[in-house]
Amino acid sequence: MVGKLKRYLIGKPMKSNALEDEKLSKLKALAVLSSDALSSVAYGTEQILLVLMTVGAAALWYSLPISIAVLGLLTILILSYRQTIFSYPSGGGAYIVSKDNIGVTSGLMAGGSLLVDYILTVAVSSSAGTDAITSAFPGLHDHRVLISLIMITFLTLMNLRGITESASVLALPVYLFVISIFVLIVCGIIHYATGGVSAPAPHYGATLSSVSLFLLLKAFSSGCSALTGVEAVSNAIPNFKQPAEKNAASTLLMMGAILGAMFIGISLLAYWYGIQPNEKETVVSQIADATFGRGTIYFIIQGVTALILFLAANTAYSAFPLLAFMLAKDKFMPHMFMVRGDRLGFSNGIIILGLLSALLVIAFHGDTENLIPLYAVGVFIPFTLSQLGMMIRWIKLRPAGWIVKLLINTVGMLTTLSITLIFIITKFEQVWMIFVFLPLVMLLFHRIYLHYENTANELRINLALDKPVIKGSTIVIPVAGITRVVLNTISYAKSLTDNVVAVYIAFDEEEIHRMEAKWEEWNPGVRLIVLRSRYRSVMKPLIKFIETVEWKTAESDHITILIPQFITKHWWQNILHNQTSLLIRTYLFTQKDIVIATVPYHLNR
């Protein structure tokens, strides 16, 4: 039943040699890896306006120069990450760059920040997509969390089906969104130019004594939330078809051009239309309403905007498992993240990402505004470390044209560092938890690494000196009575060795006499040892006996505890029986260096 459901949800297993067919073309990669960055158009301008509105509508004209500054930073990031792609074609982005050039600790800070950022990407995207739906259908506002969780579940299942299949399904909504936004921008400009706007924008150049540099910097840093996701292409280079680095660089440039044009277009329309942020309606919704009215085109724009905001999470589903794989390969995360699933994706990373993001949505009640500052800080820390790492690389290697490359990364590093500090200073009450959570994540990385190193050191052998030690074998069989299960176990034990002993735990004298008489009558050729348990405990007498056998025979014999166990035909029938065998096995596995084996006997009804 479970197997059939799994096949229905994620499809049939794929052969390992089909991995190359799972690589992405530029068009599919643009949809999958750029959906996060492109979707930020839906809320980037809104974040700027939210800050400016704190001093009044007359300050909204500042959104234009701030948007231009954000566009300048986008250009720097695109150029610098393009350099990263060609320098580190194996992928990994900020984690690999920082670890290779600055040090392991910096690499773990970048890697930890990115993992947190990808979890936040899914949470923010699903929450923002829900906001777009509730803007069009206000009656659904109270069901935001449920809608977000449904979409996270859908994306998790889609990505478990494989990156190529998910890209094929999800590419259409991404390109529909891009087309819809450009249609909105062109029609909006025509609408404004022909005098169709009833609410004129505030006078350009208006100054307010209450507008401080601090406020402008805060608005600028908020607008930089539109740049999240830019690094995803450099992280996921192995997912591209060959030549991977060239295809990744081209995809990055296309993404930057599309994102820049859409962001500046929405910012201009928001200013010209005099749009003010509204808790119940997004900025894009207000622009579409003012341009087309609440007709078919409006609902199409809102529909594809909701879709792209949901699907922005797909960027994280592509990048998180790959980054987790690289960290696991370096022994900083559990090895389970290195395992490919039935559909050749890193399914454990996909599932963990879905679960953690769902928990975050529930914890924040689907409130996008509360998540975005934390989200932005999580991505600007690796931005800064990546730029610094590339600066150090150019200074060390000094390849042809290194001065220009160094200049690009230096400007990028100083800018992203400034934005990170602005976020920390201006929104500390919203981002303080990252200073608690990120060190804990880094500590966890170190503890995992230490465990793997200690395990490797303990398990490592000297090929010249360490040889197998040949011993005899003593088998102990715990029995609860004389049954076919015990018969089956004794038969197997005697096929291995003649040194077999059965152990029975009795609670009273009558029970002892009855068991001894039946065993003598049966006479299976195995000695029976009866242990008295005054306090009705099975475990304590048995463990004490095993310790005695272990002490007497450890030098000469291998000790095997052979546990008889019958398997019921239906899973629910297990509830009707004591699970003493499971308790014995669990305890011995964690406490003793002895062999524990189970001999199953399957019931037919």
N, C-alpha and C positions, 0 to 999 in steps of 0.2 A: 504493500500500500504506500509506504513512505517512498520507496524507490520509484514507483509509478508517478507519484506527485512531483518528485524531484525532476524526473525526465520531462514531465509536462511543463514545469516552470522554467527550467534552464536549458532543456534540450539534451540531445544525445552526447556522450563523451566524444572528444576529438582526439585524433592521433597526435603524438608529439611532433611528427614531421610536418604537421599542418601549421606550425607556429608562424612560418614566414607569410602564410596567407592571411594571418591576423594583423599584419602591419597596416598602417594607415597611409592613404594617399594624402596629398596636401589639402584637397577640398574636405575630406572627411576629418582630417586632423584639425582644420580650422574650426569646424563645427564642434568637435569634442573638446579640444584644448582651449579654445577661445571663448566658449560660451560664458565662462565666469566673468572675463574681462568685458565682453560685449554687453552682458546683462547689466553691468554696473551703470550703464547709461540711464537705466530706469530709476536709479536712486542717487547717483553721484551729484547731479545738479541740485536735487532736493536737499541733500545734506548741507550744501553751501547756503541755500536759502533759509534753512532752519536756524542756522547760526546768525545770519544777518537780520532775520526778523526779530531777534531779541532787542534790537534798538529801533525798530520801526520799518515800515514799508519803504521809506525814502532811502534806506541804505541798500536796497536790492540791486541798484545799478553796479555796486561793487562786485556782483557775481560775474560780470563780464571780464574785468582784468584778472580776477581769480581763476576763472575758467581757462583763460589764455596761459596763465602760469602753470596750471595743471597740465595743459597740452604740451608746454615746454618740457616739463618733467617726464611726460610720457615719451617724448622723442628721445630724451637722454637714456631712459630705461630700455627702450627698444634697441638703440645702438649698442648699449653696453651688454645686454643679454645676447645680442647677435654675436658679439665677440666671445662670450662664454660658450655659446653653442659650438663654435669652431675650435675653441681651446679644449673643451671637454665633451667630445662627441659621444661618450658613453652615457651621458645624462647625469642626473643627480643635482644639477643646478647649484644652489647656494650651499647645500650640505657638502658636496664634493669640493667645490671651490674653496670654501672656508677651511675644511679639514686639511686640504692639500697645501694651502699657502699660509694659513694663520696658525692652525693647530687643532688638535682633536676636540678640545673644549669648545672652541668657536664653531667647529663643524657640528657638534652636538647641539649647540644653542640654535644654529640655523636650522638644523634638521628637526629639532623639537618644536621650534616656532612654526615651521612649515606644516608639520603634522597637526598642530593645534589649529593652524590657519585653514587647513583642508577640512577639518571637522566643522569649523565655524562657517566655511564656505557652504557646506551642505545645509547647515542650520539657517544661515542668512538667506540663502537662495530660496529655500522652501518657504520661509517666513515672508520674504518679499513677494514671491509669486502668489502667496495667499492674500497679501495686501492688494495686489492687482485685481484678484477675483472679487474680493469684498468691496473694492471701489466700484465695480460694475454692479455687484449684487450685495448691497448693504445688509440684507437679511442674513447673510452668512457670516457676518462679523464675529459672532460668538462661537463659531466653529473653526476658528483659525488653526488651532493646534491639531485637531483631527485631520483637517485637509493637508496640513504640512506632513503629518506622519504617513498619510496614504501615499503622498508623492515620494517620500523617502523610501518607502517600501517598494514602490514601482521602479525607482531608479536602481535600487540595490539588485532587484531581480533582473532588470535589463542588463546590468553590467556583469552579473554572474553568467549571462548567456554568451559573453565574449565581447571583446572591444570592437570587432568589425561589425557584428550584428547590431550592437547598441549604437554605433556611429551611423549605420545605414538608417536606423529608425529615427534617431535624434537630429540628423543633419537637416531635414526638411523644416522643422520648427525654427531652427537657428537662422536659416537663410530667409524664411518668411519674416522673422523679426527684423532682420537687417533691411529687407525690402520695405517693410511697413514703416520703420522709423524714417528711412529716406523719403518715402512718400509723404509722411507726416511733415518732415522738415521742408520739403519743396512746396507742398500745398500750404503749409503754415506761412512761409515767406511770401508766397503769392497773395495769400489772404491778408497779410499785414500790409504789403505794398499797395494793395488795391483799396485800402481803408476799411477792411472788414472787421477790424478789432475795435470793440466798443469800450474797452478799458485801457486807456493809454498808459504806457510805462512811465515810471518816475523820470524826471528830467536827468539826462546823462550828465555826469560831472557834479551832481549835487554833493555837497559835503555836510557832514554832521559832526558836531563837536563830540558827540558820544561814541563815534566810531574810532576805536583805538587800534594801534598796531597789533595789540594782543588779540583783539576780536578778528581782525583780518587774517592773522596767522591761524587762528582757530578755524575760521571758515575755509581757508586754503587746505589745512590738514584734513578737514572733513571731506572736502571735494576730492582729495587724493584717494578716498575709498574707491573711486572709479578706476584706480590703477591696479587693484587687487586682481590677481590671476595672470598678470603679464609674465610672471616667471614660469608658468606651467609648461610652456613649450620647451624651455631649456631643461626642465626636469625629466621630460618624457621623450627624449630623442630616440631611445631604443624602440619606441612604438611606431616610428616612421619607416616607410619603405626606403630602400636604398636608392640614391645616396642619402642617408638619413640626415646628416648635418646640413646639407644643402636644402633639402626639403623643409627641415625645421626652420632654417633661417628665412626662407621664403614665406613660410606660414606666419612667422613672427612679424615680418614686415607688413603682410596683408592685414593681420590683426590690428597692428598699430594704426595703419591708415584708416581702416573702417571705424575703429574705436574713436580716434581723434575727431573724424568728421561728424560722427553721430553725437559725441559729447558736446562739441562746440555748437552744433546746430540746436540741440535741445536747450542749451543755456541761453542762446540768442532768443529763441521763441519764448522762453520763460520770462525773459526781461521785456521783450516787446509786448507780450500779452499782459504784463503786470501780474503774473502768477504769484500767489502766495501759498506757502505750504499749508496743507490741511490734513488733520489727523485721519479723516475719513476718506480722503481722495488723494491719490498720488499726483505729482506734477505732470507726468505724461498723460494721465487721465484728463486733467484739466485742460492741457493743450489740445488734445484730441477732441474734447468736448467743444472747446471754443472754435476749433477749425472746421469740424464736420458736423457738430451737433451729435445727439445721442442716437445716431442711426446705425446702419449696418457697418459702415467703415469704422466707426468708433468701437463697436464691439469686436470687430476683427482685430484692431490694434490692441485692445485690452486683452483679448484672448491670446494673441501671440506673445504679448509682453508677459503675461502670466506664465505661458509655456517656457519662454527663455529664462525667466527668473527661476523656475523650477529646474530647468535643464542646465542652468549654470553650475549646479552641483555636480554635473557629469564631469567637469574639469577635475574636481577633487577625486572622483571615482577612478579617473585615469592616472592621476599623479600620486595620490596617497599610497596605493598598493605598491607602486614602483619604488617610491622613497622608502617605504617600510621594508621592501626587499633589500635595498642597498644597506640600510641600517642593520638588518638581520644578517646580511652577508658579512658585515664587519663586527658581528657579535654584540651589537648594542640593542637588538630587539629579538624576541623569541624566534626560533628557527621556523616556526609554523608560517611566518610571513614569506618564506622562500618557496613554499609549495604552490605549484600551479594546480588549479582545479580541473574539473572535467572539460571545461571549455577553454583551457589554456590561460585563463586569467589568474591573478593572485587572489583567489576567492576568499581566503581568510582576511586579507586586508580590506576587501570590499565589504564583507559582513561586519567587521569591527567598526569600520567607518560609518556604516548605516546605523548601527546600534548606538554609538557615542553621539552622533548628531541628533538622533531621535531623543535621547536623554536631554540634550542641550535645549532642544525646542520645548520640551515639557518643562524644564527648569525655568526658562525665560518666558514661558507662556506665549511663544510665537511672536515676541516683540522685536521686530527688526532693528528699530532705532537703538535699543539697548545692546544689541549684538555687534553692530557695525564698528564702533570704536575699538572694541576688543579684537575684532576681525582685522582691522587695518593695522593695528600695532603688531599683530602676529605676522603680518606679511612684510612690514617695513623693517623689522629687525633683520630678517634674512636678506632683504634688499641691500641694506647697509653693509652687512658682513660679506656678501657676494662682491660688491663693488670694491671693498677694501682688499679682499683676497685677490682680485684681478689686478689691482694696483701693485701689490707685492709681486705678483707673477711677472708683470711687465718690467719692473725694476730689476728682478733677478735674471730674467732671460734676455731682455733687450733685443727682441726680434726686429725685423725691418718695420719701420713706421711706428715703433713702440711709444714714441712721445705723444703722438696724436691719440693712440689708444689709452695711454695713461691719463691724458687730459680728460677724455670722455668719462673714464671710470672715477677720476677724482671729483669732477663736477657732480656726477651721479651720487657718489658716496657722501659728499658734503650736503647735498640736497636731501637725500633720504634720511641721513642722520638728523638733520634739522627737523624734518617732518616727524620723525620718531620722537624727538624731544618735545616738540610742540604738542603732539598727542598726549604724551605723558604728563606734561605740565597742565594743559588745558582740560583734559578729561581724566584726570587721575582717579576720580571717584568711580569711573566706569571701567578703567583698565587696570586698576591696582591688582586684581586677582592674577594677572599674567605673571606678576613678579613673585607670586607664591607658587603658581602652577608650573611655570617653566623651570625653575630650579628643581622642583620635585621630579619633573620629567627627565631632566638631565641626571639627577641622582639615580633614578630608575635605570637609565641607560648604563651608568657606571656599574650598578649592582648586577645587572644582567651580564655585562661584559666580564665582571669579576667571577661570576658563577661559571660561565663558560670556560674561562681560563683555569679556574680551580678544578673543574671537572676534567678538562683535557689533561692537566698535570697528573691527576690521580689515576686516570685511565691509561696513560701513555706507558708502553712497555719498552724494554731494551731488547731489540731483536736478537742480539747476540747472546744475552744471558737468560732472559725470561722464557722458560719452556713450560708446557703443560705438566702438572703433577698428577700422576696416576694413583688413584685411591680406590678403595672398595666403596660399597654403597649400602647405606642403611635407610630403609623406607618405613616411615611411621604413617599408619592409616587411622585417622579419627573415625570412629563408627558410632552411630546412634541406634543400632539394632542390626538384626540379620535380615537383609533384603537383597533383591537383585542388584541394587546399586552397589552394595558392599561386595557382592559376589563378583561383579564386573571389575571393580577396583582391585580386589585381591588377585584376580586372574591376570590383570595387566602387571601388577607389582611383581608377581612371581616369575613373569616372563623376563624381568630385568635382573632380579637377584633373589637368592634364597633368604637373605637377611631382612625379613619383613616382620613387623610387629603391629598389631591392632591395639588401639587405645579406646576404652569405653569409660565415660564419666557417669557415675551413679550417685543418686541423691539419698538412697536409703538401703538397708540391708536386704530387704525383700527383693528389691530390684537387682541387687548384685547377684544373689543366689539364682534368680530366674535367668539372668543373662549368661552366667557361667555354665549353667546346666544346658541351655540351648546351644551354646558355642561348643561344648564338649560333645554333644549329640551330633552337631553338624560336622565338626572336625575338618576345617578347611586346610589344615596343614600350616596354620599361622598362629603364633602365640598371641593370646589375648591378655592385655594388662588392664585391670579395672582400677580406676582412681575414684576415691570417695570425695565428694564435694559437700562439705557441711553447710555451706552458704548458698547452695543451688546455683553456683557459677560454673559454666562450662569452660570459659576462657582461662581462668587462673590456674586450675589444676593442669590443664593441657599445656599451657605455656611453661609451667614449672617442670613438667615431665620432659618437654622438648629441650629445655635448658640443661637438664640432667644428661640426656642422651648426647647433646651437643658437646658438653664438657668431657664426657667419657670417650667419645669416638671422633672428635673433630680432627685429630692428627691422622687417623687411619682411614676414615670413611667420609664420603660425601653424604650429607643428611638430606633426605627428600621427604617432605610432608605431602602425601598423596591424598587429596580430599575427594571423597565420593560426593557427587551432586547429580540429582535428577533434574531434567529440564522439562517443564510443563509444555503442553501443546500450545496453549494460549497464554499471552503475556500476563493477562489479568489474574490467572490462576496462581502466579507467584505470590500474590498478596495473601493467599490462604495458607502459606507455609512459612515456617521460621527460616530465616536466612543466616543460620549459624555459620555455614560454610563461607559465606561472604565476609563475615566478621573475622573469622580465623585467618582467611587469606589476606585481608586488608591489614590486620595487625602484624602478621609475620612479614609481609612485604616491607613495612616501614621500620621494623625492629630487628630483623635477623638476616644474616648473610647465609641463608640456607635456600635450598631449592623448594619452591612451592608449586605444585601442579594440581590440576583438577581433572578428574576422570568423569566425563559427562555420561549420563544415561537418559535417553530421550523417551518420554512417555508418549503413547500413541493416542490417548484419549483423556 
